[in-house]
């Protein structure tokens, strides 16, 4: 199974990027995985609700247009299902046996995700009801994917 982490926002802080890259490197023996970022629309810090909605729609259409026919979209959003690491590992196992070409793991930008994207996602997952910076969410996601594969293999990292 191939995995692609999509961060709508650009990962600008070197320490987040270094951490995510470390986990991506550790994942190489387990799966083919990549990270892509910077799919965000430019928007004024003073943008109103209508401008934010337009921005989210453009970002969402950009993401959806880059998905292949036999790919799964998983979106991370506060309204999604919360999971333990063990439950997430079981979800990875299901994805690995799904027959899909690739699993796309989407982390939204500063304003979140458009409803169109959430509706298109085969799965909505929440890290926490707390608001997290998207860069930190990507780092957490890479670590949890690594932890999930270690759990599935019965390797000692998890404890």
Backbone as a ProteinNet text record, in pm:
[ID]
protein_1_A
[PRIMARY]
XXXXXXXXXXXXXXXXXXXXXXXXXXXXXXXXXXXXXXXXXXXXXXXXXXXXXXXXXXXXXXXXXXXXXXXXXXXXXXXXXXXXXXXXXXXXXXXXXXXXXXXXXXXXXXXXXXXXXXXXXXXXXXXXXXXXXXXXXXXXXXXXXXXXXXXXXXXXXXX
[TERTIARY]
83.7	0	88.4	48.5	117.2	37.8	109.7	49	103.3	16	58.5	-5.5	76.9	28.2	21.3	-95.2	-116	-140.3	-52.6	-72.9	-110.7	-233.1	-276.1	-183.7	-151.6	-60.3	84.4	167.6	311.2	372.5	463.6	535.7	659.5	651.7	756.3	860.3	819.5	911.6	1003.1	1134.5	1228.8	1215.5	1185.8	1180.2	1060.9	948.6	835.8	872.4	932.8	969.6	1075.3	1173.6	1276.4	1214.9	1122.3	1056.4	974.8	895.2	813.3	902.5	1010.4	1101.2	1168.8	1197.5	1256.2	1160.2	1031.8	935	910.9	911.7	897.9	1014	1134.2	1252.2	1235.6	1188	1168.2	1060	967.7	858	898.4	1011.5	1053.1	1051.2	1093	1086.4	942.7	846.4	709.4	616.7	637.7	544.1	606.1	547.7	584.7	501.2	568.4	496.2	567.6	488.6	543.8	463.4	521	458.3	460.5	347.4	339.2	266.9	311.8	251.1	242.8	179.4	172.7	62.2	-50.6	-162.5	-262.3	-222.9	-314.2	-333.9	-447.8	-479.1	-430.9	-383.9	-347.4	-476.1	-479.4	-599	-556.6	-627.4	-598.2	-624.2	-540.5	-566	-697.9	-747.8	-873.9	-992.1	-976.4	-1081.7	-1207.9	-1319.1	-1447.7	-1493	-1607.2	-1657.6	-1674.2	-1721.4	-1740.4	-1606.2	-1507.3	-1374.7	-1312.6	-1331.3	-1278.2	-1346	-1475.8	-1549.2	-1496.9	-1474.1	-1418.7	-1280	-1200	-1064.8	-1068.9	-1153.3	-1165.8	-1213.7	-1305.6	-1355.7	-1243.2	-1164.5	-1053	-951.6	-916.3	-821.4	-877.6	-1005.4	-1069.7	-1073.7	-1107.2	-1109.5	-970.5	-870	-730.6	-695.1	-730.4	-701.8	-777.4	-907.1	-990.5	-949.4	-902.9	-862.9	-734.9	-659	-531.9	-541.7	-662.5	-681.7	-711.4	-651.4	-677.3	-808.7	-853.5	-982	-989.4	-881	-883.2	-805.8	-818.4	-749.3	-849.2	-805.7	-888.1	-842.7	-938.6	-909.8	-949.6	-855.5	-878.9	-850.9	-950.7	-935.4	-926.9	-837.6	-823.6	-893.4	-989.7	-1076	-1127.2	-1144.9	-1192.3	-1325.8	-1408.8	-1537.4	-1526	-1406.5	-1386.1	-1386.1	-1367.6	-1364.9	-1231.1	-1236.8	-1113.2	-1076.9	-947.4	-899.7	-781.6	-767	-643.3	-538.8	-414.5	-308.9	-335.2	-386.7	-417.3	-530	-631.5	-741.4	-691	-603.6	-546.6	-464.1	-389.4	-312.1	-405	-517.1	-613.6	-670.8	-689.9	-738.4	-634.9	-508.2	-401.1	-405.6	-424.9	-432.6	-549.1	-663	-778	-744.3	-681.1	-642	-545.7	-452.4	-354	-419.1	-534.5	-605	-726	-736.9	-855.5	-856.1	-739.6	-732.8	-718.2	-707.9	-689.5	-545.2	-523.8	-388.6	-309	-379.3	-310.2	-409.6	-358.1	-434.1	-376	-461.6	-422.8	-471.2	-378.6	-408.5	-398.7	-512.1	-521.7	-532.2	-440.4	-443.7	-473.7	-580.8	-622.4	-530.7	-556.3	-479.1	-540	-508.3	-548	-699.6	-774.9	-920.8	-992.3	-915.9	-978.1	-1000.9	-1109	-1141.8	-1283.9	-1305.4	-1439.1	-1527.9	-1656.2	-1752.6	-1747.6	-1721.4	-1712.2	-1601.6	-1490.9	-1378.4	-1415	-1473.7	-1513.6	-1613.1	-1704.3	-1803.6	-1740.2	-1633.4	-1566.4	-1474.6	-1438.7	-1345.7	-1413	-1339.8	-1389.7	-1382.3	-1308.9	-1288.4	-1252	-1313.6	-1278	-1222.7	-1103.4	-1038.3	-1001.9	-1017.6	-980	-860.2	-759.6	-649	-695.7	-777.8	-817.7	-922.9	-1007.6	-1097.6	-1024.3	-898.4	-818.5	-775.4	-751	-697.6	-547.1	-495.9	-352.3	-301.7	-180.3	-121.7	-108.8	-135.8	-132.7	5.1	110.1	245.2	264.8	211.5	221.3	135.7	19.4	-68.9	0.2	74.4	147.8	254.3	325.5	426.5	361.2	251.3	179.8	133	80.7	32.9	145.9	261.4	371	413.4	417.1	455	351.8	223.6	118.9	115.1	146.9	156	271	384.6	499.3	462.2	400.5	357.8	260.5	168.1	71.3	137.3	236.2	306.8	385.2	443.5	516.3	420	301.2	199.6	160.4	135.2	93.3	198.9	325	434.1	471.8	406.7	439.4	577.4	624.1	757.6	747.2	854.7	849	830.7	830.2	825.1	705.5	592.6	467.6	469.2	532.3	523	627.1
-117.8	0	124.4	221.7	350.6	449.1	535.1	639.3	775.1	875.8	1013.5	1101.8	1174.3	1272.6	1405.1	1466.2	1595.2	1698.5	1796	1908.7	2027.8	2075.2	2190.1	2307.5	2327	2434.8	2394.1	2490.4	2468.8	2440.9	2345.8	2318.1	2407.3	2515.8	2618.3	2603.6	2553.4	2542.4	2422	2445.7	2335.5	2219.2	2247.2	2137.3	2046.4	2098.7	2012.1	1926.9	1990	1918.3	1812.4	1845.3	1746.8	1626.9	1653.9	1544.4	1457.1	1520.1	1443.5	1361.9	1422.3	1350.2	1232.3	1246.6	1135.3	1016.5	1041.8	931.4	875.3	960.4	909.9	817.6	854.2	769.7	635.8	639.7	517.2	427.7	487.9	411.2	338.1	371.2	310.6	157.5	88.7	-58.2	-114	-30.4	-77.1	-45.8	69.6	112.5	222.3	244.1	357.2	476.5	581.7	697.1	824.8	927.8	1058.6	1168.4	1285.7	1403.9	1514.2	1577.2	1693.2	1802.9	1925.6	2036.3	2160.1	2263.8	2391.4	2401.6	2339	2343.6	2453.6	2543.6	2644.7	2760.3	2822.6	2944.9	3063.2	3164.3	3286.7	3360.5	3407	3476.3	3582.8	3692.3	3802.5	3760.9	3805	3777.1	3838.1	3936.4	4002.1	3948.2	3833.8	3776.9	3748	3770.6	3742	3600.5	3560.8	3424.4	3382.9	3474.4	3439.7	3414.6	3496.7	3477.5	3346.5	3315.9	3190.4	3071.2	3080.6	2971.5	2950.4	3058.5	3047.8	2984.7	3026.6	2973.2	2823	2781.8	2639.7	2558.5	2613.5	2544.1	2525.1	2629.1	2617.7	2514.6	2520.4	2422.9	2281.8	2267.6	2136.4	2082.5	2167.4	2123.4	2085	2156.7	2124.9	1984.8	1956.9	1825.5	1716.7	1735	1631.8	1605.2	1707.9	1689.7	1606.9	1594.3	1522	1379.6	1333.7	1196.9	1105.9	988.6	890.5	817.7	744.7	674.6	570.8	502.6	394.2	432.2	559.8	608	643.9	627.8	660.1	793.4	875.3	1001.6	988.7	1017.7	1021	1163.9	1227.9	1366.7	1374.3	1459.1	1481.2	1611.4	1599.7	1711.3	1692.7	1800.4	1786.5	1712.6	1710.6	1639.9	1491.2	1447.1	1307.3	1214.7	1088.2	984.4	988.3	985.3	976.5	829.2	800.3	662.2	652	535	504.5	467	456.3	414.4	273.5	186.5	49.1	47.5	130.6	138.8	194.9	293.9	349.9	244.2	163	54.2	-42.7	-77.6	-166.9	-101.1	31.9	103.6	96.4	111.9	98.8	-39.9	-140.6	-277.8	-292.8	-233.7	-237.5	-167.4	-51.3	19.4	-64.7	-131.4	-213.7	-328.8	-373	-484.3	-437.9	-308.7	-252.9	-269.1	-299.5	-309.3	-173.9	-67.6	66.4	84.7	178.1	207.1	290	381.7	470.8	525.6	551	618.9	759.2	859.4	999.4	1048.9	1093.9	1139.6	1291.4	1358.1	1502.6	1580.2	1675.3	1769.2	1906.3	1967.4	2097.4	2210.5	2326.5	2445.7	2522.1	2650.4	2734.2	2741.4	2730.8	2742.7	2608.6	2500	2368	2315.9	2239.9	2175.7	2211.2	2220.9	2247.3	2124.5	2148.2	2038.5	1939.7	1988.5	1901.8	1797.1	1837.7	1746	1646.7	1695.9	1606.6	1502.2	1542.3	1449	1347.4	1386.7	1296.3	1197.5	1229.5	1143.8	1013.2	905	774.3	757.2	845.9	835.9	974.2	1014	1138	1098.5	1146.8	1114	1243	1242.6	1356.9	1320.7	1407.9	1391.3	1426	1530	1584.8	1691.6	1718.5	1832.3	1966	1962.4	2085	2128.2	2255.4	2306.6	2287.1	2226.2	2204.6	2280.7	2331.6	2387.3	2275.4	2306.6	2201	2135.9	2213.2	2156.8	2051.3	2079.1	1982.8	1860.8	1883.5	1771.8	1677.1	1731	1646	1565.2	1627.4	1555.3	1443.9	1474.7	1373.7	1260.7	1295.3	1193.1	1100.1	1155.2	1068.4	975.9	1028	944.7	835.3	866.8	767.9	660.8	697.6	596.5	501.5	557.6	474.4	383.7	440	361.8	251.7	284.9	186.2	67.3	93.4	-17.4	-100.3	-35.3	-108.3	-196.8	-145	-223.9	-345	-323.7	-433.5	-542.7	-505.9	-603.5	-661	-612.5	-661.2	-617.5	-507.2	-456.9	-365.5	-349.4	-289	-137.5	-61.8	84.8	135.3	70.8	123.8	146.9	65.1	76.4	166
0	0	0	-77.2	-78.9	6.7	73.4	155	112.4	118	92.2	198.7	268.8	363.6	289.3	292.6	227.2	336.5	344.9	435.4	349.4	364.3	285	313.3	439.9	476.8	456.9	432.4	416.5	553.2	559.7	684.1	683.6	757.8	754.5	865.9	978.5	1091.8	1072.1	1071.9	1046	1144.4	1270.7	1367.4	1342.8	1293.4	1257.3	1135.7	1037.2	914.5	942.8	1025.9	1060.9	1132.7	1225.4	1297.4	1204.1	1116.9	1022	929.1	881	791.2	860.8	988.5	1063.7	1066.7	1094	1096.6	956.5	855	718.2	683.2	727.2	704.8	777.6	901	978.3	917.5	843	782	654.2	595.9	468.1	468	576.7	574.1	576.9	611.7	629.1	511.7	449.3	345	259.3	143.4	58.7	104.9	147.5	202.1	163	136.1	102.7	168.4	170.6	228.2	125.2	106.5	19.2	96.7	78.7	151.8	64	117.7	47.6	-55.7	-31	-125.3	-89.2	-1	50.4	-47.2	-34.5	-107.4	-24.9	-90.4	-18.1	19	142.4	190.4	290.4	291.3	382	526.8	617.7	759.8	808.5	733.8	769.8	690.1	628.1	543.1	623.8	559.2	621.3	590.1	644.9	625.9	479.4	394.6	253.2	183.9	215.2	157.1	205.3	331.9	387.2	320.4	299.6	232.6	90.5	16.9	-119	-116.2	-20.1	-5.4	21.6	116.2	149.6	29.7	-47.1	-165.6	-267.7	-293.9	-388.7	-341.4	-212.6	-158.6	-172.4	-138.5	-147.6	-288.4	-383.3	-522.4	-570.3	-523.4	-558.9	-507.9	-384.1	-326	-400.8	-417.4	-480.3	-624.7	-695.5	-835.7	-849	-742.1	-747.5	-692.7	-669.8	-622.2	-740	-740	-843.9	-819.5	-920.7	-914	-802.9	-777.7	-679.7	-553.3	-512.9	-394.5	-285.5	-163.5	-46.9	10.6	48.9	116.1	262.3	351.2	494.6	538.5	599.3	641.9	793.7	841	984.6	1019	1110.9	1144.4	1286.9	1362.5	1500.6	1515.4	1411.2	1422.6	1390.4	1353	1316.7	1437.1	1407.7	1510.6	1583.3	1714.3	1793	1807.8	1801.6	1807.8	1902	1962.3	2033.1	1928	1969.9	1876.6	1825.2	1911.4	1868.8	1765.8	1785.8	1688.9	1555.9	1563.3	1441	1368	1442	1380.2	1307.8	1370.8	1304.3	1178.8	1183.7	1065.6	953.4	986.6	887	824.5	906.8	855.5	757.7	790.3	697.9	567.2	575.8	454.2	372.5	437.8	367	291.1	337.4	273.3	191.4	167.9	101.8	-49.4	-108	-253.8	-321.3	-244.4	-301	-345.7	-437.2	-485	-385.1	-317.4	-225.5	-124.1	-4.1	100.6	113.5	97.9	111.9	247	330.3	465.6	466	480.8	459.8	590.5	607.3	719.8	661.4	707.3	655.4	697.6	642.5	674.4	790.9	797.1	909.9	929.3	822.4	831.6	824.4	824.7	823.7	683.7	667.3	540.5	498.4	368.8	315.4	335	352.2	370.4	253.8	133.9	15.8	33	92.1	115.4	224.6	332.2	442	392.4	307.1	252.3	157.6	88.7	-5.3	66.1	189	262.7	301.9	286.3	328.4	478.3	543.7	688	740.3	851.2	921.4	1057.6	1087.6	1214	1285.4	1418.1	1499.8	1586.2	1588.4	1682.1	1823	1830.5	1959.2	1933.8	2033.7	2017.3	2028.8	2073.9	2081.4	1941.5	1924.7	1799.4	1799.8	1693.3	1678.7	1557	1562.1	1440.4	1336.9	1210.4	1109	1100.7	1123.7	1119	1227.6	1346.9	1456	1426.1	1366.1	1330.8	1233.6	1138.7	1043.9	1116.5	1209	1286.7	1368.9	1434.7	1513.2	1422.3	1305.5	1212.6	1168.5	1132.2	1088.6	1202.2	1324.1	1438.1	1461.4	1450.3	1475.1	1366	1242.8	1136.9	1169.1	1207.7	1245.5	1363	1464.9	1581.2	1537.5	1447.8	1399.8	1333.6	1248.4	1183.4	1284.9	1384.3	1488.6	1568	1598.1	1668.7	1585	1457.1	1369.2	1359.8	1367.7	1359.4	1495.8	1600.8	1734.4	1781.3	1728.5	1765.2	1887.5	1963.5	2096.2	2106.6	1999.4	2006.7	2088	2077	2131.2	2281.2	2357.8	2503.7	2561.4
[MASK]
+++++++++++++++++++++++++++++++++++++++++++++++++++++++++++++++++++++++++++++++++++++++++++++++++++++++++++++++++++++++++++++++++++++++++++++++++++++++++++++++

